[in-house]
Amino acid sequence: MTNELSHLSEAGELRMVDVSDKDPTARRAQAESTVLLATETADLLFEGALPKGDALATVRLAGVMAAKYTSQLIPLCHPLPLESVTVEVERVSEGARITATVSTTAKTGVEMEAMSAASVAALALYDMVKGVERGVTIENVRLLHKSGGRSGVYEYKRL
């Protein structure tokens, strides 16, 4: 782990990192979020029986859109030409797990795009189920994997 803060100039001012001297490489990142739901709510979600309609399609679309708009949401992120964004929603014992995978060939990574996708997809899921359950909890938004670039491969290690 480096102690250098790349988003600060020598004078301590915020800046966008200069990537002009970097070579484009294949980049991939995967992130997840967990949405805690009551069993009855999860049943409605995965049966496609929620009052608002096709929640799973809405959640996936919200995640894709979030990845595409990350540089407009996070001030120091570079706009990237995304080549692939997938958002998957799977049922787990506590509700739903959302996994977002993003890839590109660029001068900087797509970790923030994957994290944005997983986060906004979870918010969209909340919006789709709030009419039947208000006590929904979103947790464990985290980077699972990243590859490409100088820093190499990162894999999240569960404790």
VMD Tcl script that builds the backbone (N, CA, C; Angstrom):
set m [mol new atoms 477]
animate dup $m
set s [atomselect $m all]
$s set {name element resname resid chain x y z} {
  {N N MET 1 A 0.846 -1.175 0.000}
  {CA C MET 1 A 0.000 0.000 0.000}
  {C C MET 1 A 0.891 1.239 0.000}
  {N N THR 2 A 0.537 2.215 -0.812}
  {CA C THR 2 A 1.334 3.424 -0.924}
  {C C THR 2 A 0.831 4.492 0.051}
  {N N ASN 3 A 1.747 5.328 0.526}
  {CA C ASN 3 A 1.377 6.424 1.410}
  {C C ASN 3 A 1.121 7.705 0.628}
  {N N GLU 4 A 1.392 7.678 -0.673}
  {CA C GLU 4 A 1.228 8.858 -1.508}
  {C C GLU 4 A -0.244 9.050 -1.872}
  {N N LEU 5 A -0.737 10.266 -1.684}
  {CA C LEU 5 A -2.103 10.590 -2.065}
  {C C LEU 5 A -2.068 11.204 -3.458}
  {N N SER 6 A -2.466 10.432 -4.449}
  {CA C SER 6 A -2.300 10.856 -5.838}
  {C C SER 6 A -3.234 11.986 -6.249}
  {N N HIS 7 A -4.262 12.252 -5.472}
  {CA C HIS 7 A -5.192 13.323 -5.812}
  {C C HIS 7 A -4.830 14.652 -5.151}
  {N N LEU 8 A -3.648 14.715 -4.549}
  {CA C LEU 8 A -3.184 15.968 -3.947}
  {C C LEU 8 A -1.905 16.419 -4.640}
  {N N SER 9 A -1.834 17.710 -4.944}
  {CA C SER 9 A -0.615 18.270 -5.517}
  {C C SER 9 A 0.426 18.397 -4.412}
  {N N GLU 10 A 1.642 18.780 -4.774}
  {CA C GLU 10 A 2.687 18.975 -3.767}
  {C C GLU 10 A 2.304 20.059 -2.768}
  {N N ALA 11 A 1.446 20.983 -3.203}
  {CA C ALA 11 A 0.980 22.060 -2.314}
  {C C ALA 11 A -0.240 21.629 -1.496}
  {N N GLY 12 A -0.671 20.373 -1.652}
  {CA C GLY 12 A -1.808 19.877 -0.891}
  {C C GLY 12 A -3.162 20.222 -1.488}
  {N N GLU 13 A -3.182 20.648 -2.742}
  {CA C GLU 13 A -4.445 21.003 -3.399}
  {C C GLU 13 A -5.010 19.802 -4.149}
  {N N LEU 14 A -6.340 19.697 -4.161}
  {CA C LEU 14 A -6.992 18.622 -4.911}
  {C C LEU 14 A -6.730 18.783 -6.396}
  {N N ARG 15 A -6.574 17.650 -7.068}
  {CA C ARG 15 A -6.374 17.659 -8.515}
  {C C ARG 15 A -6.807 16.318 -9.089}
  {N N MET 16 A -7.118 16.333 -10.365}
  {CA C MET 16 A -7.351 15.088 -11.076}
  {C C MET 16 A -5.975 14.519 -11.421}
  {N N VAL 17 A -5.788 13.237 -11.209}
  {CA C VAL 17 A -4.505 12.602 -11.474}
  {C C VAL 17 A -4.193 12.686 -12.970}
  {N N ASP 18 A -2.955 13.033 -13.297}
  {CA C ASP 18 A -2.519 13.112 -14.690}
  {C C ASP 18 A -2.145 11.707 -15.162}
  {N N VAL 19 A -2.907 11.184 -16.106}
  {CA C VAL 19 A -2.644 9.844 -16.634}
  {C C VAL 19 A -2.113 9.906 -18.065}
  {N N SER 20 A -1.718 11.086 -18.516}
  {CA C SER 20 A -1.325 11.255 -19.917}
  {C C SER 20 A -0.121 10.404 -20.321}
  {N N ASP 21 A 0.759 10.079 -19.398}
  {CA C ASP 21 A 1.932 9.271 -19.730}
  {C C ASP 21 A 1.697 7.765 -19.593}
  {N N LYS 22 A 0.530 7.371 -19.145}
  {CA C LYS 22 A 0.234 5.947 -18.980}
  {C C LYS 22 A -0.196 5.336 -20.308}
  {N N ASP 23 A 0.100 4.050 -20.464}
  {CA C ASP 23 A -0.376 3.312 -21.630}
  {C C ASP 23 A -1.730 2.692 -21.302}
  {N N PRO 24 A -2.631 2.675 -22.256}
  {CA C PRO 24 A -3.911 1.991 -22.016}
  {C C PRO 24 A -3.680 0.486 -21.830}
  {N N THR 25 A -4.350 -0.080 -20.854}
  {CA C THR 25 A -4.306 -1.526 -20.632}
  {C C THR 25 A -5.717 -2.013 -20.359}
  {N N ALA 26 A -5.912 -3.309 -20.495}
  {CA C ALA 26 A -7.207 -3.912 -20.180}
  {C C ALA 26 A -7.429 -3.793 -18.681}
  {N N ARG 27 A -8.564 -3.261 -18.303}
  {CA C ARG 27 A -8.913 -3.044 -16.893}
  {C C ARG 27 A -10.240 -3.729 -16.613}
  {N N ARG 28 A -10.342 -4.301 -15.422}
  {CA C ARG 28 A -11.585 -4.952 -15.010}
  {C C ARG 28 A -11.747 -4.763 -13.514}
  {N N ALA 29 A -12.972 -4.516 -13.086}
  {CA C ALA 29 A -13.249 -4.416 -11.651}
  {C C ALA 29 A -14.613 -5.023 -11.376}
  {N N GLN 30 A -14.735 -5.578 -10.193}
  {CA C GLN 30 A -16.007 -6.162 -9.751}
  {C C GLN 30 A -16.266 -5.701 -8.324}
  {N N ALA 31 A -17.507 -5.288 -8.071}
  {CA C ALA 31 A -17.908 -4.837 -6.742}
  {C C ALA 31 A -19.240 -5.467 -6.399}
  {N N GLU 32 A -19.567 -5.442 -5.117}
  {CA C GLU 32 A -20.846 -6.009 -4.688}
  {C C GLU 32 A -21.486 -5.134 -3.633}
  {N N SER 33 A -22.771 -5.331 -3.475}
  {CA C SER 33 A -23.526 -4.752 -2.363}
  {C C SER 33 A -24.531 -5.810 -1.918}
  {N N THR 34 A -24.944 -5.719 -0.685}
  {CA C THR 34 A -25.939 -6.641 -0.142}
  {C C THR 34 A -27.136 -5.828 0.317}
  {N N VAL 35 A -28.323 -6.302 -0.030}
  {CA C VAL 35 A -29.559 -5.640 0.377}
  {C C VAL 35 A -30.325 -6.620 1.259}
  {N N LEU 36 A -30.487 -6.227 2.539}
  {CA C LEU 36 A -31.184 -7.086 3.495}
  {C C LEU 36 A -32.682 -6.883 3.345}
  {N N LEU 37 A -33.384 -7.987 3.112}
  {CA C LEU 37 A -34.833 -7.969 2.879}
  {C C LEU 37 A -35.495 -9.051 3.716}
  {N N ALA 38 A -36.746 -8.813 4.089}
  {CA C ALA 38 A -37.544 -9.867 4.702}
  {C C ALA 38 A -37.771 -10.959 3.665}
  {N N THR 39 A -37.935 -12.192 4.116}
  {CA C THR 39 A -38.153 -13.317 3.208}
  {C C THR 39 A -39.332 -13.071 2.281}
  {N N GLU 40 A -40.404 -12.501 2.807}
  {CA C GLU 40 A -41.603 -12.246 1.995}
  {C C GLU 40 A -41.306 -11.240 0.883}
  {N N THR 41 A -40.519 -10.228 1.197}
  {CA C THR 41 A -40.156 -9.225 0.192}
  {C C THR 41 A -39.253 -9.839 -0.870}
  {N N ALA 42 A -38.287 -10.637 -0.445}
  {CA C ALA 42 A -37.407 -11.313 -1.401}
  {C C ALA 42 A -38.212 -12.237 -2.309}
  {N N ASP 43 A -39.203 -12.915 -1.744}
  {CA C ASP 43 A -40.070 -13.768 -2.569}
  {C C ASP 43 A -40.729 -12.952 -3.673}
  {N N LEU 44 A -41.319 -11.812 -3.308}
  {CA C LEU 44 A -41.979 -10.950 -4.292}
  {C C LEU 44 A -40.982 -10.459 -5.351}
  {N N LEU 45 A -39.806 -10.054 -4.914}
  {CA C LEU 45 A -38.779 -9.553 -5.817}
  {C C LEU 45 A -38.398 -10.603 -6.851}
  {N N PHE 46 A -38.049 -11.796 -6.393}
  {CA C PHE 46 A -37.531 -12.818 -7.300}
  {C C PHE 46 A -38.630 -13.570 -8.050}
  {N N GLU 47 A -39.877 -13.406 -7.633}
  {CA C GLU 47 A -41.012 -13.951 -8.391}
  {C C GLU 47 A -41.537 -12.943 -9.411}
  {N N GLY 48 A -41.021 -11.719 -9.371}
  {CA C GLY 48 A -41.489 -10.678 -10.278}
  {C C GLY 48 A -42.871 -10.176 -9.931}
  {N N ALA 49 A -43.209 -10.192 -8.639}
  {CA C ALA 49 A -44.573 -9.864 -8.209}
  {C C ALA 49 A -44.667 -8.556 -7.422}
  {N N LEU 50 A -43.677 -7.693 -7.520}
  {CA C LEU 50 A -43.741 -6.408 -6.816}
  {C C LEU 50 A -44.712 -5.460 -7.522}
  {N N PRO 51 A -45.364 -4.589 -6.749}
  {CA C PRO 51 A -46.334 -3.660 -7.350}
  {C C PRO 51 A -45.739 -2.708 -8.393}
  {N N LYS 52 A -44.451 -2.369 -8.286}
  {CA C LYS 52 A -43.830 -1.419 -9.222}
  {C C LYS 52 A -43.389 -2.056 -10.531}
  {N N GLY 53 A -43.533 -3.358 -10.674}
  {CA C GLY 53 A -43.156 -3.986 -11.940}
  {C C GLY 53 A -41.848 -4.745 -11.855}
  {N N ASP 54 A -41.153 -4.834 -12.973}
  {CA C ASP 54 A -39.952 -5.652 -13.108}
  {C C ASP 54 A -38.775 -5.015 -12.366}
  {N N ALA 55 A -38.691 -5.309 -11.096}
  {CA C ALA 55 A -37.658 -4.704 -10.247}
  {C C ALA 55 A -36.258 -5.129 -10.661}
  {N N LEU 56 A -36.076 -6.388 -11.010}
  {CA C LEU 56 A -34.729 -6.861 -11.335}
  {C C LEU 56 A -34.183 -6.177 -12.581}
  {N N ALA 57 A -35.008 -5.949 -13.584}
  {CA C ALA 57 A -34.564 -5.221 -14.780}
  {C C ALA 57 A -34.225 -3.778 -14.415}
  {N N THR 58 A -35.034 -3.168 -13.568}
  {CA C THR 58 A -34.784 -1.787 -13.134}
  {C C THR 58 A -33.471 -1.691 -12.379}
  {N N VAL 59 A -33.207 -2.637 -11.505}
  {CA C VAL 59 A -31.975 -2.652 -10.710}
  {C C VAL 59 A -30.760 -2.795 -11.623}
  {N N ARG 60 A -30.825 -3.718 -12.572}
  {CA C ARG 60 A -29.695 -3.911 -13.489}
  {C C ARG 60 A -29.449 -2.656 -14.326}
  {N N LEU 61 A -30.512 -2.069 -14.845}
  {CA C LEU 61 A -30.380 -0.864 -15.664}
  {C C LEU 61 A -29.811 0.304 -14.844}
  {N N ALA 62 A -30.264 0.469 -13.609}
  {CA C ALA 62 A -29.744 1.537 -12.745}
  {C C ALA 62 A -28.248 1.354 -12.508}
  {N N GLY 63 A -27.807 0.124 -12.320}
  {CA C GLY 63 A -26.381 -0.141 -12.125}
  {C C GLY 63 A -25.559 0.197 -13.358}
  {N N VAL 64 A -26.051 -0.186 -14.524}
  {CA C VAL 64 A -25.342 0.130 -15.768}
  {C C VAL 64 A -25.246 1.642 -15.946}
  {N N MET 65 A -26.349 2.338 -15.728}
  {CA C MET 65 A -26.345 3.798 -15.870}
  {C C MET 65 A -25.383 4.457 -14.878}
  {N N ALA 66 A -25.341 3.947 -13.655}
  {CA C ALA 66 A -24.441 4.507 -12.643}
  {C C ALA 66 A -22.982 4.366 -13.074}
  {N N ALA 67 A -22.624 3.198 -13.615}
  {CA C ALA 67 A -21.249 3.004 -14.087}
  {C C ALA 67 A -20.913 4.020 -15.171}
  {N N LYS 68 A -21.838 4.229 -16.093}
  {CA C LYS 68 A -21.605 5.152 -17.208}
  {C C LYS 68 A -21.462 6.603 -16.745}
  {N N TYR 69 A -22.121 6.969 -15.663}
  {CA C TYR 69 A -22.118 8.357 -15.190}
  {C C TYR 69 A -21.187 8.609 -14.008}
  {N N THR 70 A -20.342 7.668 -13.666}
  {CA C THR 70 A -19.488 7.808 -12.486}
  {C C THR 70 A -18.665 9.085 -12.500}
  {N N SER 71 A -18.075 9.443 -13.627}
  {CA C SER 71 A -17.215 10.636 -13.656}
  {C C SER 71 A -18.007 11.920 -13.441}
  {N N GLN 72 A -19.318 11.865 -13.609}
  {CA C GLN 72 A -20.147 13.038 -13.335}
  {C C GLN 72 A -20.591 13.084 -11.871}
  {N N LEU 73 A -20.470 11.954 -11.178}
  {CA C LEU 73 A -20.888 11.870 -9.777}
  {C C LEU 73 A -19.716 12.011 -8.800}
  {N N ILE 74 A -18.584 11.458 -9.154}
  {CA C ILE 74 A -17.401 11.460 -8.298}
  {C C ILE 74 A -16.424 12.478 -8.891}
  {N N PRO 75 A -16.176 13.581 -8.204}
  {CA C PRO 75 A -15.486 14.732 -8.806}
  {C C PRO 75 A -14.149 14.467 -9.483}
  {N N LEU 76 A -13.305 13.587 -8.977}
  {CA C LEU 76 A -11.967 13.441 -9.540}
  {C C LEU 76 A -11.792 12.201 -10.414}
  {N N CYS 77 A -12.901 11.547 -10.767}
  {CA C CYS 77 A -12.830 10.384 -11.650}
  {C C CYS 77 A -12.698 10.826 -13.105}
  {N N HIS 78 A -11.903 10.080 -13.845}
  {CA C HIS 78 A -11.766 10.328 -15.279}
  {C C HIS 78 A -12.958 9.721 -16.021}
  {N N PRO 79 A -13.456 10.387 -17.049}
  {CA C PRO 79 A -14.476 9.749 -17.889}
  {C C PRO 79 A -13.805 8.622 -18.688}
  {N N LEU 80 A -14.428 7.466 -18.708}
  {CA C LEU 80 A -13.821 6.299 -19.352}
  {C C LEU 80 A -14.748 5.714 -20.417}
  {N N PRO 81 A -14.151 5.182 -21.478}
  {CA C PRO 81 A -14.952 4.502 -22.498}
  {C C PRO 81 A -15.226 3.058 -22.049}
  {N N LEU 82 A -16.325 2.840 -21.380}
  {CA C LEU 82 A -16.619 1.514 -20.850}
  {C C LEU 82 A -16.942 0.551 -21.985}
  {N N GLU 83 A -16.363 -0.629 -21.913}
  {CA C GLU 83 A -16.585 -1.644 -22.939}
  {C C GLU 83 A -17.630 -2.659 -22.512}
  {N N SER 84 A -17.769 -2.847 -21.198}
  {CA C SER 84 A -18.743 -3.817 -20.701}
  {C C SER 84 A -19.144 -3.458 -19.275}
  {N N VAL 85 A -20.434 -3.536 -19.005}
  {CA C VAL 85 A -20.961 -3.387 -17.647}
  {C C VAL 85 A -22.035 -4.451 -17.482}
  {N N THR 86 A -21.859 -5.303 -16.480}
  {CA C THR 86 A -22.901 -6.268 -16.150}
  {C C THR 86 A -23.272 -6.098 -14.693}
  {N N VAL 87 A -24.555 -6.232 -14.420}
  {CA C VAL 87 A -25.071 -6.155 -13.058}
  {C C VAL 87 A -25.939 -7.382 -12.846}
  {N N GLU 88 A -25.589 -8.174 -11.856}
  {CA C GLU 88 A -26.335 -9.390 -11.540}
  {C C GLU 88 A -26.933 -9.271 -10.153}
  {N N VAL 89 A -28.130 -9.807 -10.001}
  {CA C VAL 89 A -28.811 -9.810 -8.709}
  {C C VAL 89 A -29.122 -11.264 -8.379}
  {N N GLU 90 A -28.612 -11.716 -7.251}
  {CA C GLU 90 A -28.883 -13.102 -6.850}
  {C C GLU 90 A -29.508 -13.132 -5.462}
  {N N ARG 91 A -30.348 -14.118 -5.266}
  {CA C ARG 91 A -30.967 -14.285 -3.955}
  {C C ARG 91 A -29.968 -14.938 -3.020}
  {N N VAL 92 A -29.870 -14.388 -1.832}
  {CA C VAL 92 A -29.054 -14.958 -0.767}
  {C C VAL 92 A -29.929 -15.044 0.476}
  {N N SER 93 A -29.455 -15.728 1.483}
  {CA C SER 93 A -30.291 -15.959 2.665}
  {C C SER 93 A -30.786 -14.669 3.313}
  {N N GLU 94 A -29.981 -13.608 3.256}
  {CA C GLU 94 A -30.378 -12.355 3.903}
  {C C GLU 94 A -31.146 -11.411 2.977}
  {N N GLY 95 A -31.329 -11.782 1.714}
  {CA C GLY 95 A -32.071 -10.934 0.778}
  {C C GLY 95 A -31.530 -11.039 -0.623}
  {N N ALA 96 A -30.721 -10.036 -1.034}
  {CA C ALA 96 A -30.187 -10.014 -2.394}
  {C C ALA 96 A -28.742 -9.526 -2.392}
  {N N ARG 97 A -27.950 -10.138 -3.244}
  {CA C ARG 97 A -26.579 -9.675 -3.467}
  {C C ARG 97 A -26.513 -9.158 -4.895}
  {N N ILE 98 A -25.965 -7.961 -5.031}
  {CA C ILE 98 A -25.791 -7.337 -6.340}
  {C C ILE 98 A -24.302 -7.364 -6.654}
  {N N THR 99 A -23.957 -7.850 -7.842}
  {CA C THR 99 A -22.570 -7.884 -8.277}
  {C C THR 99 A -22.468 -7.125 -9.588}
  {N N ALA 100 A -21.573 -6.145 -9.628}
  {CA C ALA 100 A -21.359 -5.339 -10.829}
  {C C ALA 100 A -19.938 -5.581 -11.333}
  {N N THR 101 A -19.816 -5.831 -12.630}
  {CA C THR 101 A -18.527 -6.061 -13.256}
  {C C THR 101 A -18.374 -5.075 -14.413}
  {N N VAL 102 A -17.249 -4.375 -14.431}
  {CA C VAL 102 A -17.009 -3.339 -15.432}
  {C C VAL 102 A -15.649 -3.582 -16.063}
  {N N SER 103 A -15.566 -3.402 -17.395}
  {CA C SER 103 A -14.270 -3.536 -18.060}
  {C C SER 103 A -14.100 -2.472 -19.127}
  {N N THR 104 A -12.828 -2.188 -19.403}
  {CA C THR 104 A -12.447 -1.214 -20.422}
  {C C THR 104 A -10.993 -1.429 -20.766}
  {N N THR 105 A -10.551 -0.767 -21.804}
  {CA C THR 105 A -9.128 -0.627 -22.089}
  {C C THR 105 A -8.860 0.872 -22.005}
  {N N ALA 106 A -8.092 1.267 -20.998}
  {CA C ALA 106 A -7.910 2.696 -20.734}
  {C C ALA 106 A -6.632 2.917 -19.926}
  {N N LYS 107 A -6.387 4.183 -19.591}
  {CA C LYS 107 A -5.193 4.570 -18.833}
  {C C LYS 107 A -5.413 4.537 -17.329}
  {N N THR 108 A -6.625 4.329 -16.900}
  {CA C THR 108 A -6.936 4.271 -15.472}
  {C C THR 108 A -8.031 3.247 -15.247}
  {N N GLY 109 A -8.175 2.790 -14.010}
  {CA C GLY 109 A -9.046 1.668 -13.698}
  {C C GLY 109 A -10.520 2.003 -13.578}
  {N N VAL 110 A -11.305 0.958 -13.413}
  {CA C VAL 110 A -12.768 1.069 -13.369}
  {C C VAL 110 A -13.350 0.659 -12.011}
  {N N GLU 111 A -12.523 0.766 -10.950}
  {CA C GLU 111 A -13.030 0.413 -9.624}
  {C C GLU 111 A -14.214 1.282 -9.213}
  {N N MET 112 A -14.100 2.574 -9.431}
  {CA C MET 112 A -15.176 3.482 -9.017}
  {C C MET 112 A -16.444 3.235 -9.817}
  {N N GLU 113 A -16.303 2.857 -11.078}
  {CA C GLU 113 A -17.476 2.546 -11.892}
  {C C GLU 113 A -18.183 1.299 -11.367}
  {N N ALA 114 A -17.419 0.294 -10.981}
  {CA C ALA 114 A -18.018 -0.920 -10.418}
  {C C ALA 114 A -18.680 -0.634 -9.072}
  {N N MET 115 A -17.997 0.158 -8.235}
  {CA C MET 115 A -18.567 0.508 -6.923}
  {C C MET 115 A -19.831 1.360 -7.085}
  {N N SER 116 A -19.817 2.294 -8.024}
  {CA C SER 116 A -21.011 3.115 -8.276}
  {C C SER 116 A -22.161 2.248 -8.749}
  {N N ALA 117 A -21.871 1.323 -9.650}
  {CA C ALA 117 A -22.914 0.436 -10.167}
  {C C ALA 117 A -23.546 -0.393 -9.048}
  {N N ALA 118 A -22.720 -0.984 -8.194}
  {CA C ALA 118 A -23.242 -1.807 -7.099}
  {C C ALA 118 A -24.054 -0.971 -6.115}
  {N N SER 119 A -23.597 0.244 -5.847}
  {CA C SER 119 A -24.285 1.123 -4.890}
  {C C SER 119 A -25.630 1.607 -5.417}
  {N N VAL 120 A -25.633 2.133 -6.634}
  {CA C VAL 120 A -26.870 2.681 -7.193}
  {C C VAL 120 A -27.865 1.568 -7.495}
  {N N ALA 121 A -27.399 0.413 -7.904}
  {CA C ALA 121 A -28.302 -0.721 -8.108}
  {C C ALA 121 A -29.004 -1.083 -6.796}
  {N N ALA 122 A -28.266 -1.044 -5.681}
  {CA C ALA 122 A -28.868 -1.319 -4.373}
  {C C ALA 122 A -29.902 -0.255 -4.008}
  {N N LEU 123 A -29.613 0.998 -4.310}
  {CA C LEU 123 A -30.580 2.069 -4.056}
  {C C LEU 123 A -31.839 1.879 -4.910}
  {N N ALA 124 A -31.656 1.472 -6.148}
  {CA C ALA 124 A -32.816 1.219 -7.017}
  {C C ALA 124 A -33.643 0.055 -6.489}
  {N N LEU 125 A -32.976 -0.968 -5.960}
  {CA C LEU 125 A -33.712 -2.088 -5.373}
  {C C LEU 125 A -34.540 -1.599 -4.188}
  {N N TYR 126 A -33.925 -0.782 -3.336}
  {CA C TYR 126 A -34.676 -0.204 -2.222}
  {C C TYR 126 A -35.913 0.536 -2.733}
  {N N ASP 127 A -35.728 1.357 -3.755}
  {CA C ASP 127 A -36.850 2.127 -4.300}
  {C C ASP 127 A -37.965 1.208 -4.808}
  {N N MET 128 A -37.591 0.089 -5.383}
  {CA C MET 128 A -38.586 -0.830 -5.944}
  {C C MET 128 A -39.355 -1.597 -4.865}
  {N N VAL 129 A -38.747 -1.802 -3.690}
  {CA C VAL 129 A -39.413 -2.603 -2.651}
  {C C VAL 129 A -39.943 -1.785 -1.478}
  {N N LYS 130 A -39.651 -0.495 -1.426}
  {CA C LYS 130 A -40.015 0.301 -0.246}
  {C C LYS 130 A -41.515 0.342 0.006}
  {N N GLY 131 A -42.314 0.117 -1.011}
  {CA C GLY 131 A -43.766 0.102 -0.830}
  {C C GLY 131 A -44.265 -1.101 -0.042}
  {N N VAL 132 A -43.460 -2.159 -0.011}
  {CA C VAL 132 A -43.855 -3.352 0.748}
  {C C VAL 132 A -43.001 -3.568 1.986}
  {N N GLU 133 A -41.833 -2.920 2.033}
  {CA C GLU 133 A -40.970 -3.044 3.216}
  {C C GLU 133 A -40.111 -1.793 3.358}
  {N N ARG 134 A -40.279 -1.082 4.444}
  {CA C ARG 134 A -39.489 0.139 4.691}
  {C C ARG 134 A -38.169 -0.149 5.393}
  {N N GLY 135 A -38.041 -1.261 6.070}
  {CA C GLY 135 A -36.851 -1.538 6.875}
  {C C GLY 135 A -35.716 -2.188 6.118}
  {N N VAL 136 A -35.632 -1.958 4.835}
  {CA C VAL 136 A -34.572 -2.529 4.015}
  {C C VAL 136 A -33.233 -1.873 4.391}
  {N N THR 137 A -32.182 -2.678 4.421}
  {CA C THR 137 A -30.852 -2.187 4.746}
  {C C THR 137 A -29.894 -2.524 3.620}
  {N N ILE 138 A -29.066 -1.546 3.248}
  {CA C ILE 138 A -28.019 -1.755 2.251}
  {C C ILE 138 A -26.699 -1.795 3.008}
  {N N GLU 139 A -25.901 -2.822 2.732}
  {CA C GLU 139 A -24.611 -2.911 3.425}
  {C C GLU 139 A -23.576 -3.613 2.564}
  {N N ASN 140 A -22.355 -3.601 3.080}
  {CA C ASN 140 A -21.242 -4.324 2.467}
  {C C ASN 140 A -20.990 -3.944 1.017}
  {N N VAL 141 A -21.009 -2.661 0.712}
  {CA C VAL 141 A -20.585 -2.225 -0.611}
  {C C VAL 141 A -19.065 -2.292 -0.620}
  {N N ARG 142 A -18.514 -3.123 -1.529}
  {CA C ARG 142 A -17.068 -3.306 -1.502}
  {C C ARG 142 A -16.540 -3.772 -2.851}
  {N N LEU 143 A -15.273 -3.474 -3.066}
  {CA C LEU 143 A -14.566 -3.935 -4.242}
  {C C LEU 143 A -14.173 -5.393 -4.027}
  {N N LEU 144 A -14.507 -6.239 -4.984}
  {CA C LEU 144 A -14.155 -7.660 -4.898}
  {C C LEU 144 A -12.890 -7.988 -5.684}
  {N N HIS 145 A -12.722 -7.304 -6.808}
  {CA C HIS 145 A -11.625 -7.629 -7.715}
  {C C HIS 145 A -11.281 -6.412 -8.557}
  {N N LYS 146 A -10.002 -6.262 -8.852}
  {CA C LYS 146 A -9.573 -5.315 -9.877}
  {C C LYS 146 A -8.332 -5.876 -10.535}
  {N N SER 147 A -8.224 -5.631 -11.827}
  {CA C SER 147 A -7.032 -6.059 -12.555}
  {C C SER 147 A -6.719 -5.031 -13.631}
  {N N GLY 148 A -5.446 -5.026 -14.029}
  {CA C GLY 148 A -4.970 -4.097 -15.037}
  {C C GLY 148 A -4.229 -2.939 -14.400}
  {N N GLY 149 A -3.320 -2.374 -15.155}
  {CA C GLY 149 A -2.585 -1.231 -14.643}
  {C C GLY 149 A -1.366 -1.630 -13.834}
  {N N ARG 150 A -0.668 -0.609 -13.345}
  {CA C ARG 150 A 0.594 -0.808 -12.616}
  {C C ARG 150 A 0.433 -1.562 -11.305}
  {N N SER 151 A -0.677 -1.351 -10.622}
  {CA C SER 151 A -0.818 -1.959 -9.292}
  {C C SER 151 A -1.212 -3.430 -9.348}
  {N N GLY 152 A -1.489 -3.961 -10.530}
  {CA C GLY 152 A -1.748 -5.387 -10.678}
  {C C GLY 152 A -3.129 -5.808 -10.220}
  {N N VAL 153 A -3.197 -7.010 -9.685}
  {CA C VAL 153 A -4.473 -7.621 -9.318}
  {C C VAL 153 A -4.739 -7.431 -7.828}
  {N N TYR 154 A -5.994 -7.108 -7.521}
  {CA C TYR 154 A -6.456 -7.051 -6.140}
  {C C TYR 154 A -7.634 -8.008 -6.027}
  {N N GLU 155 A -7.661 -8.809 -4.992}
  {CA C GLU 155 A -8.791 -9.695 -4.681}
  {C C GLU 155 A -9.201 -9.457 -3.235}
  {N N TYR 156 A -10.481 -9.211 -3.018}
  {CA C TYR 156 A -10.991 -9.055 -1.661}
  {C C TYR 156 A -10.872 -10.379 -0.933}
  {N N LYS 157 A -10.374 -10.330 0.270}
  {CA C LYS 157 A -10.243 -11.538 1.093}
  {C C LYS 157 A -11.220 -11.451 2.243}
  {N N ARG 158 A -12.199 -12.330 2.253}
  {CA C ARG 158 A -13.170 -12.355 3.357}
  {C C ARG 158 A -12.457 -12.801 4.629}
  {N N LEU 159 A -12.810 -12.175 5.740}
  {CA C LEU 159 A -12.182 -12.520 7.024}
  {C C LEU 159 A -12.692 -13.831 7.543}
}
mol reanalyze $m
mol bondsrecalc $m
mol representation Tube
mol addrep $m
